[in-house]
Amino acid sequence: ESPEDAALAFLDRVRIGISEITFEAVGAVFNVTCSFGLAELNDASPDPDHLMKNADFALYEAKRAGRNRIVAFKQCAEEL
């Protein structure tokens, strides 16, 4: 129940925070990145099934666009 701009800002802080964590395994040191798909409960996603489908679509658009980013479903729909 957050405005889209607040949700995007929160996810961006999470995305940056994750990318700054250093991991070590089997003698290798590495960082990871993440992408997020954001969808809003509205006419385009009127129920939980549509909401998840739209968020998933946005996530795959983020990955397709180069990963380590956030894409809102509305942004995807405008490009179609």
Secondary structure, 3 states (H helix, E strand, C coil): CCCHHHHHHHHHHHHHHHHCCEEEECCEEEECCCCEEECCCECCECCHHHHHHHHHHHHHHHHHCCCCCEEEHHHHHHHC
